[in-house]
Amino acid sequence: MIQLATVLYLGVFTFGVIGYLRGFDKELVALSGVVLALFVLVQFQGFL
């Protein structure tokens, strides 16, 4: 069976290639959205 770390590395590589093909600007916007979502989850964890 395939190891979980191998699946993780394949996923990171795949998303890296897709991000490279999309361009830096779009990836920066997507990354800032993810960071903002994590910030909101951490800050309002008690309310949710």
mmCIF entry with sequence, helices, sheets and N, C-alpha, C, O atoms, coordinates in Angstrom:
data_MODEL
# 
_entry.id   MODEL 
# 
_entity.id                         1 
_entity.type                       polymer 
_entity.pdbx_number_of_molecules   1 
# 
_entity_poly.entity_id                      1 
_entity_poly.type                           'polypeptide(L)' 
_entity_poly.nstd_linkage                   no 
_entity_poly.nstd_monomer                   no 
_entity_poly.pdbx_seq_one_letter_code       MIQLATVLYLGVFTFGVIGYLRGFDKELVALSGVVLALFVLVQFQGFL 
_entity_poly.pdbx_seq_one_letter_code_can   MIQLATVLYLGVFTFGVIGYLRGFDKELVALSGVVLALFVLVQFQGFL 
_entity_poly.pdbx_strand_id                 A 
# 
loop_
_entity_poly_seq.entity_id 
_entity_poly_seq.num 
_entity_poly_seq.mon_id 
_entity_poly_seq.hetero 
1 1  MET n 
1 2  ILE n 
1 3  GLN n 
1 4  LEU n 
1 5  ALA n 
1 6  THR n 
1 7  VAL n 
1 8  LEU n 
1 9  TYR n 
1 10 LEU n 
1 11 GLY n 
1 12 VAL n 
1 13 PHE n 
1 14 THR n 
1 15 PHE n 
1 16 GLY n 
1 17 VAL n 
1 18 ILE n 
1 19 GLY n 
1 20 TYR n 
1 21 LEU n 
1 22 ARG n 
1 23 GLY n 
1 24 PHE n 
1 25 ASP n 
1 26 LYS n 
1 27 GLU n 
1 28 LEU n 
1 29 VAL n 
1 30 ALA n 
1 31 LEU n 
1 32 SER n 
1 33 GLY n 
1 34 VAL n 
1 35 VAL n 
1 36 LEU n 
1 37 ALA n 
1 38 LEU n 
1 39 PHE n 
1 40 VAL n 
1 41 LEU n 
1 42 VAL n 
1 43 GLN n 
1 44 PHE n 
1 45 GLN n 
1 46 GLY n 
1 47 PHE n 
1 48 LEU n 
# 
_struct_asym.id          A 
_struct_asym.entity_id   1 
# 
loop_
_struct_conf.conf_type_id 
_struct_conf.id 
_struct_conf.pdbx_PDB_helix_id 
_struct_conf.beg_label_comp_id 
_struct_conf.beg_label_asym_id 
_struct_conf.beg_label_seq_id 
_struct_conf.pdbx_beg_PDB_ins_code 
_struct_conf.end_label_comp_id 
_struct_conf.end_label_asym_id 
_struct_conf.end_label_seq_id 
_struct_conf.pdbx_end_PDB_ins_code 
_struct_conf.beg_auth_comp_id 
_struct_conf.beg_auth_asym_id 
_struct_conf.beg_auth_seq_id 
_struct_conf.end_auth_comp_id 
_struct_conf.end_auth_asym_id 
_struct_conf.end_auth_seq_id 
_struct_conf.pdbx_PDB_helix_class 
_struct_conf.details 
_struct_conf.pdbx_PDB_helix_length 
HELX_P HELX_P1 AA1 LEU A 4  ? ARG A 22 ? LEU A 4  ARG A 22 1 ? 19 
HELX_P HELX_P2 AA2 PHE A 24 ? GLN A 43 ? PHE A 24 GLN A 43 1 ? 20 
# 
_struct_conf_type.id          HELX_P 
_struct_conf_type.criteria    ? 
_struct_conf_type.reference   ? 
# 
loop_
_atom_site.group_PDB 
_atom_site.id 
_atom_site.type_symbol 
_atom_site.label_atom_id 
_atom_site.label_alt_id 
_atom_site.label_comp_id 
_atom_site.label_asym_id 
_atom_site.label_entity_id 
_atom_site.label_seq_id 
_atom_site.pdbx_PDB_ins_code 
_atom_site.Cartn_x 
_atom_site.Cartn_y 
_atom_site.Cartn_z 
_atom_site.occupancy 
_atom_site.B_iso_or_equiv 
_atom_site.pdbx_formal_charge 
_atom_site.auth_seq_id 
_atom_site.auth_comp_id 
_atom_site.auth_asym_id 
_atom_site.auth_atom_id 
_atom_site.pdbx_PDB_model_num 
ATOM 1   N N  . MET A 1 1  ? 0.830   -1.183 0.000   1.00 0.00 ? 1  MET A N  1 
ATOM 2   C CA . MET A 1 1  ? 0.000   0.000  0.000   1.00 0.00 ? 1  MET A CA 1 
ATOM 3   C C  . MET A 1 1  ? 0.881   1.255  0.000   1.00 0.00 ? 1  MET A C  1 
ATOM 4   O O  . MET A 1 1  ? 2.004   1.229  0.502   1.00 0.00 ? 1  MET A O  1 
ATOM 5   N N  . ILE A 1 2  ? 0.369   2.340  -0.560  1.00 0.00 ? 2  ILE A N  1 
ATOM 6   C CA . ILE A 1 2  ? 1.148   3.572  -0.658  1.00 0.00 ? 2  ILE A CA 1 
ATOM 7   C C  . ILE A 1 2  ? 1.140   4.310  0.687   1.00 0.00 ? 2  ILE A C  1 
ATOM 8   O O  . ILE A 1 2  ? 0.131   4.321  1.392   1.00 0.00 ? 2  ILE A O  1 
ATOM 9   N N  . GLN A 1 3  ? 2.250   4.910  1.024   1.00 0.00 ? 3  GLN A N  1 
ATOM 10  C CA . GLN A 1 3  ? 2.354   5.603  2.300   1.00 0.00 ? 3  GLN A CA 1 
ATOM 11  C C  . GLN A 1 3  ? 1.648   6.956  2.227   1.00 0.00 ? 3  GLN A C  1 
ATOM 12  O O  . GLN A 1 3  ? 1.532   7.559  1.160   1.00 0.00 ? 3  GLN A O  1 
ATOM 13  N N  . LEU A 1 4  ? 1.182   7.413  3.380   1.00 0.00 ? 4  LEU A N  1 
ATOM 14  C CA . LEU A 1 4  ? 0.462   8.677  3.447   1.00 0.00 ? 4  LEU A CA 1 
ATOM 15  C C  . LEU A 1 4  ? 1.359   9.855  3.094   1.00 0.00 ? 4  LEU A C  1 
ATOM 16  O O  . LEU A 1 4  ? 0.895   10.817 2.483   1.00 0.00 ? 4  LEU A O  1 
ATOM 17  N N  . ALA A 1 5  ? 2.610   9.798  3.461   1.00 0.00 ? 5  ALA A N  1 
ATOM 18  C CA . ALA A 1 5  ? 3.548   10.881 3.133   1.00 0.00 ? 5  ALA A CA 1 
ATOM 19  C C  . ALA A 1 5  ? 3.727   11.011 1.617   1.00 0.00 ? 5  ALA A C  1 
ATOM 20  O O  . ALA A 1 5  ? 3.872   12.120 1.103   1.00 0.00 ? 5  ALA A O  1 
ATOM 21  N N  . THR A 1 6  ? 3.716   9.899  0.912   1.00 0.00 ? 6  THR A N  1 
ATOM 22  C CA . THR A 1 6  ? 3.832   9.938  -0.541  1.00 0.00 ? 6  THR A CA 1 
ATOM 23  C C  . THR A 1 6  ? 2.618   10.617 -1.166  1.00 0.00 ? 6  THR A C  1 
ATOM 24  O O  . THR A 1 6  ? 2.754   11.396 -2.110  1.00 0.00 ? 6  THR A O  1 
ATOM 25  N N  . VAL A 1 7  ? 1.449   10.326 -0.648  1.00 0.00 ? 7  VAL A N  1 
ATOM 26  C CA . VAL A 1 7  ? 0.231   10.971 -1.142  1.00 0.00 ? 7  VAL A CA 1 
ATOM 27  C C  . VAL A 1 7  ? 0.290   12.471 -0.875  1.00 0.00 ? 7  VAL A C  1 
ATOM 28  O O  . VAL A 1 7  ? -0.118  13.267 -1.721  1.00 0.00 ? 7  VAL A O  1 
ATOM 29  N N  . LEU A 1 8  ? 0.790   12.861 0.286   1.00 0.00 ? 8  LEU A N  1 
ATOM 30  C CA . LEU A 1 8  ? 0.930   14.273 0.619   1.00 0.00 ? 8  LEU A CA 1 
ATOM 31  C C  . LEU A 1 8  ? 1.877   14.970 -0.352  1.00 0.00 ? 8  LEU A C  1 
ATOM 32  O O  . LEU A 1 8  ? 1.568   16.049 -0.856  1.00 0.00 ? 8  LEU A O  1 
ATOM 33  N N  . TYR A 1 9  ? 3.018   14.361 -0.613  1.00 0.00 ? 9  TYR A N  1 
ATOM 34  C CA . TYR A 1 9  ? 3.986   14.959 -1.542  1.00 0.00 ? 9  TYR A CA 1 
ATOM 35  C C  . TYR A 1 9  ? 3.433   15.052 -2.955  1.00 0.00 ? 9  TYR A C  1 
ATOM 36  O O  . TYR A 1 9  ? 3.674   16.039 -3.650  1.00 0.00 ? 9  TYR A O  1 
ATOM 37  N N  . LEU A 1 10 ? 2.701   14.043 -3.383  1.00 0.00 ? 10 LEU A N  1 
ATOM 38  C CA . LEU A 1 10 ? 2.083   14.095 -4.705  1.00 0.00 ? 10 LEU A CA 1 
ATOM 39  C C  . LEU A 1 10 ? 1.045   15.214 -4.785  1.00 0.00 ? 10 LEU A C  1 
ATOM 40  O O  . LEU A 1 10 ? 0.945   15.897 -5.804  1.00 0.00 ? 10 LEU A O  1 
ATOM 41  N N  . GLY A 1 11 ? 0.280   15.400 -3.719  1.00 0.00 ? 11 GLY A N  1 
ATOM 42  C CA . GLY A 1 11 ? -0.699  16.481 -3.689  1.00 0.00 ? 11 GLY A CA 1 
ATOM 43  C C  . GLY A 1 11 ? -0.041  17.845 -3.715  1.00 0.00 ? 11 GLY A C  1 
ATOM 44  O O  . GLY A 1 11 ? -0.499  18.741 -4.424  1.00 0.00 ? 11 GLY A O  1 
ATOM 45  N N  . VAL A 1 12 ? 1.027   18.015 -2.951  1.00 0.00 ? 12 VAL A N  1 
ATOM 46  C CA . VAL A 1 12 ? 1.749   19.288 -2.936  1.00 0.00 ? 12 VAL A CA 1 
ATOM 47  C C  . VAL A 1 12 ? 2.350   19.568 -4.305  1.00 0.00 ? 12 VAL A C  1 
ATOM 48  O O  . VAL A 1 12 ? 2.288   20.698 -4.789  1.00 0.00 ? 12 VAL A O  1 
ATOM 49  N N  . PHE A 1 13 ? 2.925   18.564 -4.924  1.00 0.00 ? 13 PHE A N  1 
ATOM 50  C CA . PHE A 1 13 ? 3.506   18.727 -6.256  1.00 0.00 ? 13 PHE A CA 1 
ATOM 51  C C  . PHE A 1 13 ? 2.431   19.093 -7.281  1.00 0.00 ? 13 PHE A C  1 
ATOM 52  O O  . PHE A 1 13 ? 2.630   19.984 -8.106  1.00 0.00 ? 13 PHE A O  1 
ATOM 53  N N  . THR A 1 14 ? 1.300   18.407 -7.223  1.00 0.00 ? 14 THR A N  1 
ATOM 54  C CA . THR A 1 14 ? 0.213   18.678 -8.162  1.00 0.00 ? 14 THR A CA 1 
ATOM 55  C C  . THR A 1 14 ? -0.314  20.093 -8.009  1.00 0.00 ? 14 THR A C  1 
ATOM 56  O O  . THR A 1 14 ? -0.487  20.800 -9.001  1.00 0.00 ? 14 THR A O  1 
ATOM 57  N N  . PHE A 1 15 ? -0.571  20.515 -6.772  1.00 0.00 ? 15 PHE A N  1 
ATOM 58  C CA . PHE A 1 15 ? -1.056  21.868 -6.546  1.00 0.00 ? 15 PHE A CA 1 
ATOM 59  C C  . PHE A 1 15 ? 0.005   22.907 -6.907  1.00 0.00 ? 15 PHE A C  1 
ATOM 60  O O  . PHE A 1 15 ? -0.333  24.008 -7.342  1.00 0.00 ? 15 PHE A O  1 
ATOM 61  N N  . GLY A 1 16 ? 1.266   22.574 -6.734  1.00 0.00 ? 16 GLY A N  1 
ATOM 62  C CA . GLY A 1 16 ? 2.333   23.483 -7.143  1.00 0.00 ? 16 GLY A CA 1 
ATOM 63  C C  . GLY A 1 16 ? 2.364   23.689 -8.648  1.00 0.00 ? 16 GLY A C  1 
ATOM 64  O O  . GLY A 1 16 ? 2.530   24.815 -9.118  1.00 0.00 ? 16 GLY A O  1 
ATOM 65  N N  . VAL A 1 17 ? 2.206   22.617 -9.403  1.00 0.00 ? 17 VAL A N  1 
ATOM 66  C CA . VAL A 1 17 ? 2.184   22.726 -10.863 1.00 0.00 ? 17 VAL A CA 1 
ATOM 67  C C  . VAL A 1 17 ? 0.969   23.517 -11.326 1.00 0.00 ? 17 VAL A C  1 
ATOM 68  O O  . VAL A 1 17 ? 1.077   24.368 -12.209 1.00 0.00 ? 17 VAL A O  1 
ATOM 69  N N  . ILE A 1 18 ? -0.187  23.236 -10.730 1.00 0.00 ? 18 ILE A N  1 
ATOM 70  C CA . ILE A 1 18 ? -1.403  23.972 -11.096 1.00 0.00 ? 18 ILE A CA 1 
ATOM 71  C C  . ILE A 1 18 ? -1.247  25.455 -10.760 1.00 0.00 ? 18 ILE A C  1 
ATOM 72  O O  . ILE A 1 18 ? -1.650  26.316 -11.543 1.00 0.00 ? 18 ILE A O  1 
ATOM 73  N N  . GLY A 1 19 ? -0.666  25.752 -9.605  1.00 0.00 ? 19 GLY A N  1 
ATOM 74  C CA . GLY A 1 19 ? -0.437  27.142 -9.229  1.00 0.00 ? 19 GLY A CA 1 
ATOM 75  C C  . GLY A 1 19 ? 0.533   27.841 -10.159 1.00 0.00 ? 19 GLY A C  1 
ATOM 76  O O  . GLY A 1 19 ? 0.357   29.018 -10.475 1.00 0.00 ? 19 GLY A O  1 
ATOM 77  N N  . TYR A 1 20 ? 1.548   27.128 -10.598 1.00 0.00 ? 20 TYR A N  1 
ATOM 78  C CA . TYR A 1 20 ? 2.505   27.705 -11.543 1.00 0.00 ? 20 TYR A CA 1 
ATOM 79  C C  . TYR A 1 20 ? 1.832   28.017 -12.871 1.00 0.00 ? 20 TYR A C  1 
ATOM 80  O O  . TYR A 1 20 ? 2.117   29.043 -13.489 1.00 0.00 ? 20 TYR A O  1 
ATOM 81  N N  . LEU A 1 21 ? 0.951   27.148 -13.305 1.00 0.00 ? 21 LEU A N  1 
ATOM 82  C CA . LEU A 1 21 ? 0.271   27.355 -14.575 1.00 0.00 ? 21 LEU A CA 1 
ATOM 83  C C  . LEU A 1 21 ? -0.754  28.494 -14.494 1.00 0.00 ? 21 LEU A C  1 
ATOM 84  O O  . LEU A 1 21 ? -0.974  29.203 -15.477 1.00 0.00 ? 21 LEU A O  1 
ATOM 85  N N  . ARG A 1 22 ? -1.375  28.668 -13.334 1.00 0.00 ? 22 ARG A N  1 
ATOM 86  C CA . ARG A 1 22 ? -2.382  29.723 -13.187 1.00 0.00 ? 22 ARG A CA 1 
ATOM 87  C C  . ARG A 1 22 ? -1.752  31.102 -13.104 1.00 0.00 ? 22 ARG A C  1 
ATOM 88  O O  . ARG A 1 22 ? -2.314  32.075 -13.605 1.00 0.00 ? 22 ARG A O  1 
ATOM 89  N N  . GLY A 1 23 ? -0.604  31.189 -12.483 1.00 0.00 ? 23 GLY A N  1 
ATOM 90  C CA . GLY A 1 23 ? 0.062   32.475 -12.357 1.00 0.00 ? 23 GLY A CA 1 
ATOM 91  C C  . GLY A 1 23 ? 0.155   32.915 -10.908 1.00 0.00 ? 23 GLY A C  1 
ATOM 92  O O  . GLY A 1 23 ? -0.624  32.490 -10.055 1.00 0.00 ? 23 GLY A O  1 
ATOM 93  N N  . PHE A 1 24 ? 1.126   33.777 -10.652 1.00 0.00 ? 24 PHE A N  1 
ATOM 94  C CA . PHE A 1 24 ? 1.415   34.198 -9.289  1.00 0.00 ? 24 PHE A CA 1 
ATOM 95  C C  . PHE A 1 24 ? 0.304   35.061 -8.704  1.00 0.00 ? 24 PHE A C  1 
ATOM 96  O O  . PHE A 1 24 ? -0.017  34.932 -7.523  1.00 0.00 ? 24 PHE A O  1 
ATOM 97  N N  . ASP A 1 25 ? -0.287  35.937 -9.509  1.00 0.00 ? 25 ASP A N  1 
ATOM 98  C CA . ASP A 1 25 ? -1.310  36.849 -8.999  1.00 0.00 ? 25 ASP A CA 1 
ATOM 99  C C  . ASP A 1 25 ? -2.540  36.099 -8.502  1.00 0.00 ? 25 ASP A C  1 
ATOM 100 O O  . ASP A 1 25 ? -3.053  36.392 -7.422  1.00 0.00 ? 25 ASP A O  1 
ATOM 101 N N  . LYS A 1 26 ? -3.005  35.148 -9.271  1.00 0.00 ? 26 LYS A N  1 
ATOM 102 C CA . LYS A 1 26 ? -4.182  34.380 -8.869  1.00 0.00 ? 26 LYS A CA 1 
ATOM 103 C C  . LYS A 1 26 ? -3.895  33.529 -7.641  1.00 0.00 ? 26 LYS A C  1 
ATOM 104 O O  . LYS A 1 26 ? -4.753  33.372 -6.772  1.00 0.00 ? 26 LYS A O  1 
ATOM 105 N N  . GLU A 1 27 ? -2.706  32.988 -7.573  1.00 0.00 ? 27 GLU A N  1 
ATOM 106 C CA . GLU A 1 27 ? -2.348  32.169 -6.423  1.00 0.00 ? 27 GLU A CA 1 
ATOM 107 C C  . GLU A 1 27 ? -2.197  33.018 -5.167  1.00 0.00 ? 27 GLU A C  1 
ATOM 108 O O  . GLU A 1 27 ? -2.530  32.568 -4.071  1.00 0.00 ? 27 GLU A O  1 
ATOM 109 N N  . LEU A 1 28 ? -1.705  34.223 -5.314  1.00 0.00 ? 28 LEU A N  1 
ATOM 110 C CA . LEU A 1 28 ? -1.590  35.116 -4.167  1.00 0.00 ? 28 LEU A CA 1 
ATOM 111 C C  . LEU A 1 28 ? -2.965  35.472 -3.617  1.00 0.00 ? 28 LEU A C  1 
ATOM 112 O O  . LEU A 1 28 ? -3.144  35.525 -2.401  1.00 0.00 ? 28 LEU A O  1 
ATOM 113 N N  . VAL A 1 29 ? -3.925  35.714 -4.479  1.00 0.00 ? 29 VAL A N  1 
ATOM 114 C CA . VAL A 1 29 ? -5.298  36.006 -4.045  1.00 0.00 ? 29 VAL A CA 1 
ATOM 115 C C  . VAL A 1 29 ? -5.902  34.785 -3.348  1.00 0.00 ? 29 VAL A C  1 
ATOM 116 O O  . VAL A 1 29 ? -6.551  34.922 -2.311  1.00 0.00 ? 29 VAL A O  1 
ATOM 117 N N  . ALA A 1 30 ? -5.693  33.607 -3.904  1.00 0.00 ? 30 ALA A N  1 
ATOM 118 C CA . ALA A 1 30 ? -6.226  32.387 -3.300  1.00 0.00 ? 30 ALA A CA 1 
ATOM 119 C C  . ALA A 1 30 ? -5.578  32.126 -1.945  1.00 0.00 ? 30 ALA A C  1 
ATOM 120 O O  . ALA A 1 30 ? -6.263  31.739 -0.998  1.00 0.00 ? 30 ALA A O  1 
ATOM 121 N N  . LEU A 1 31 ? -4.276  32.332 -1.842  1.00 0.00 ? 31 LEU A N  1 
ATOM 122 C CA . LEU A 1 31 ? -3.577  32.120 -0.580  1.00 0.00 ? 31 LEU A CA 1 
ATOM 123 C C  . LEU A 1 31 ? -4.042  33.104 0.485   1.00 0.00 ? 31 LEU A C  1 
ATOM 124 O O  . LEU A 1 31 ? -4.222  32.728 1.643   1.00 0.00 ? 31 LEU A O  1 
ATOM 125 N N  . SER A 1 32 ? -4.238  34.365 0.098   1.00 0.00 ? 32 SER A N  1 
ATOM 126 C CA . SER A 1 32 ? -4.710  35.346 1.083   1.00 0.00 ? 32 SER A CA 1 
ATOM 127 C C  . SER A 1 32 ? -6.130  35.015 1.534   1.00 0.00 ? 32 SER A C  1 
ATOM 128 O O  . SER A 1 32 ? -6.483  35.284 2.682   1.00 0.00 ? 32 SER A O  1 
ATOM 129 N N  . GLY A 1 33 ? -6.948  34.440 0.662   1.00 0.00 ? 33 GLY A N  1 
ATOM 130 C CA . GLY A 1 33 ? -8.292  34.006 1.063   1.00 0.00 ? 33 GLY A CA 1 
ATOM 131 C C  . GLY A 1 33 ? -8.245  32.875 2.073   1.00 0.00 ? 33 GLY A C  1 
ATOM 132 O O  . GLY A 1 33 ? -9.023  32.855 3.027   1.00 0.00 ? 33 GLY A O  1 
ATOM 133 N N  . VAL A 1 34 ? -7.339  31.940 1.866   1.00 0.00 ? 34 VAL A N  1 
ATOM 134 C CA . VAL A 1 34 ? -7.192  30.830 2.810   1.00 0.00 ? 34 VAL A CA 1 
ATOM 135 C C  . VAL A 1 34 ? -6.692  31.334 4.156   1.00 0.00 ? 34 VAL A C  1 
ATOM 136 O O  . VAL A 1 34 ? -7.187  30.911 5.200   1.00 0.00 ? 34 VAL A O  1 
ATOM 137 N N  . VAL A 1 35 ? -5.715  32.235 4.141   1.00 0.00 ? 35 VAL A N  1 
ATOM 138 C CA . VAL A 1 35 ? -5.182  32.796 5.392   1.00 0.00 ? 35 VAL A CA 1 
ATOM 139 C C  . VAL A 1 35 ? -6.266  33.577 6.123   1.00 0.00 ? 35 VAL A C  1 
ATOM 140 O O  . VAL A 1 35 ? -6.377  33.475 7.345   1.00 0.00 ? 35 VAL A O  1 
ATOM 141 N N  . LEU A 1 36 ? -7.066  34.355 5.400   1.00 0.00 ? 36 LEU A N  1 
ATOM 142 C CA . LEU A 1 36 ? -8.161  35.096 6.014   1.00 0.00 ? 36 LEU A CA 1 
ATOM 143 C C  . LEU A 1 36 ? -9.194  34.156 6.622   1.00 0.00 ? 36 LEU A C  1 
ATOM 144 O O  . LEU A 1 36 ? -9.696  34.415 7.715   1.00 0.00 ? 36 LEU A O  1 
ATOM 145 N N  . ALA A 1 37 ? -9.513  33.081 5.936   1.00 0.00 ? 37 ALA A N  1 
ATOM 146 C CA . ALA A 1 37 ? -10.473 32.113 6.459   1.00 0.00 ? 37 ALA A CA 1 
ATOM 147 C C  . ALA A 1 37 ? -9.953  31.457 7.734   1.00 0.00 ? 37 ALA A C  1 
ATOM 148 O O  . ALA A 1 37 ? -10.708 31.278 8.689   1.00 0.00 ? 37 ALA A O  1 
ATOM 149 N N  . LEU A 1 38 ? -8.676  31.097 7.756   1.00 0.00 ? 38 LEU A N  1 
ATOM 150 C CA . LEU A 1 38 ? -8.094  30.521 8.966   1.00 0.00 ? 38 LEU A CA 1 
ATOM 151 C C  . LEU A 1 38 ? -8.093  31.518 10.110  1.00 0.00 ? 38 LEU A C  1 
ATOM 152 O O  . LEU A 1 38 ? -8.344  31.147 11.257  1.00 0.00 ? 38 LEU A O  1 
ATOM 153 N N  . PHE A 1 39 ? -7.814  32.784 9.810   1.00 0.00 ? 39 PHE A N  1 
ATOM 154 C CA . PHE A 1 39 ? -7.839  33.820 10.831  1.00 0.00 ? 39 PHE A CA 1 
ATOM 155 C C  . PHE A 1 39 ? -9.240  33.973 11.419  1.00 0.00 ? 39 PHE A C  1 
ATOM 156 O O  . PHE A 1 39 ? -9.395  34.082 12.635  1.00 0.00 ? 39 PHE A O  1 
ATOM 157 N N  . VAL A 1 40 ? -10.246 33.979 10.569  1.00 0.00 ? 40 VAL A N  1 
ATOM 158 C CA . VAL A 1 40 ? -11.624 34.117 11.042  1.00 0.00 ? 40 VAL A CA 1 
ATOM 159 C C  . VAL A 1 40 ? -12.010 32.916 11.901  1.00 0.00 ? 40 VAL A C  1 
ATOM 160 O O  . VAL A 1 40 ? -12.658 33.080 12.935  1.00 0.00 ? 40 VAL A O  1 
ATOM 161 N N  . LEU A 1 41 ? -11.623 31.722 11.488  1.00 0.00 ? 41 LEU A N  1 
ATOM 162 C CA . LEU A 1 41 ? -11.935 30.533 12.281  1.00 0.00 ? 41 LEU A CA 1 
ATOM 163 C C  . LEU A 1 41 ? -11.283 30.573 13.654  1.00 0.00 ? 41 LEU A C  1 
ATOM 164 O O  . LEU A 1 41 ? -11.894 30.183 14.649  1.00 0.00 ? 41 LEU A O  1 
ATOM 165 N N  . VAL A 1 42 ? -10.048 31.042 13.709  1.00 0.00 ? 42 VAL A N  1 
ATOM 166 C CA . VAL A 1 42 ? -9.345  31.092 14.993  1.00 0.00 ? 42 VAL A CA 1 
ATOM 167 C C  . VAL A 1 42 ? -9.927  32.182 15.886  1.00 0.00 ? 42 VAL A C  1 
ATOM 168 O O  . VAL A 1 42 ? -10.103 31.965 17.084  1.00 0.00 ? 42 VAL A O  1 
ATOM 169 N N  . GLN A 1 43 ? -10.225 33.337 15.327  1.00 0.00 ? 43 GLN A N  1 
ATOM 170 C CA . GLN A 1 43 ? -10.710 34.462 16.113  1.00 0.00 ? 43 GLN A CA 1 
ATOM 171 C C  . GLN A 1 43 ? -12.133 34.246 16.620  1.00 0.00 ? 43 GLN A C  1 
ATOM 172 O O  . GLN A 1 43 ? -12.452 34.624 17.748  1.00 0.00 ? 43 GLN A O  1 
ATOM 173 N N  . PHE A 1 44 ? -12.988 33.644 15.802  1.00 0.00 ? 44 PHE A N  1 
ATOM 174 C CA . PHE A 1 44 ? -14.387 33.485 16.169  1.00 0.00 ? 44 PHE A CA 1 
ATOM 175 C C  . PHE A 1 44 ? -14.753 32.044 16.475  1.00 0.00 ? 44 PHE A C  1 
ATOM 176 O O  . PHE A 1 44 ? -15.881 31.617 16.231  1.00 0.00 ? 44 PHE A O  1 
ATOM 177 N N  . GLN A 1 45 ? -13.810 31.308 17.001  1.00 0.00 ? 45 GLN A N  1 
ATOM 178 C CA . GLN A 1 45 ? -14.040 29.905 17.314  1.00 0.00 ? 45 GLN A CA 1 
ATOM 179 C C  . GLN A 1 45 ? -15.110 29.748 18.382  1.00 0.00 ? 45 GLN A C  1 
ATOM 180 O O  . GLN A 1 45 ? -15.891 28.798 18.330  1.00 0.00 ? 45 GLN A O  1 
ATOM 181 N N  . GLY A 1 46 ? -15.165 30.640 19.334  1.00 0.00 ? 46 GLY A N  1 
ATOM 182 C CA . GLY A 1 46 ? -16.163 30.559 20.389  1.00 0.00 ? 46 GLY A CA 1 
ATOM 183 C C  . GLY A 1 46 ? -17.563 30.845 19.891  1.00 0.00 ? 46 GLY A C  1 
ATOM 184 O O  . GLY A 1 46 ? -18.525 30.271 20.402  1.00 0.00 ? 46 GLY A O  1 
ATOM 185 N N  . PHE A 1 47 ? -17.701 31.713 18.911  1.00 0.00 ? 47 PHE A N  1 
ATOM 186 C CA . PHE A 1 47 ? -19.017 32.058 18.388  1.00 0.00 ? 47 PHE A CA 1 
ATOM 187 C C  . PHE A 1 47 ? -19.558 30.987 17.451  1.00 0.00 ? 47 PHE A C  1 
ATOM 188 O O  . PHE A 1 47 ? -20.771 30.805 17.337  1.00 0.00 ? 47 PHE A O  1 
ATOM 189 N N  . LEU A 1 48 ? -18.658 30.284 16.784  1.00 0.00 ? 48 LEU A N  1 
ATOM 190 C CA . LEU A 1 48 ? -19.092 29.256 15.856  1.00 0.00 ? 48 LEU A CA 1 
ATOM 191 C C  . LEU A 1 48 ? -19.283 27.958 16.601  1.00 0.00 ? 48 LEU A C  1 
ATOM 192 O O  . LEU A 1 48 ? -19.651 26.949 16.000  1.00 0.00 ? 48 LEU A O  1 
# 
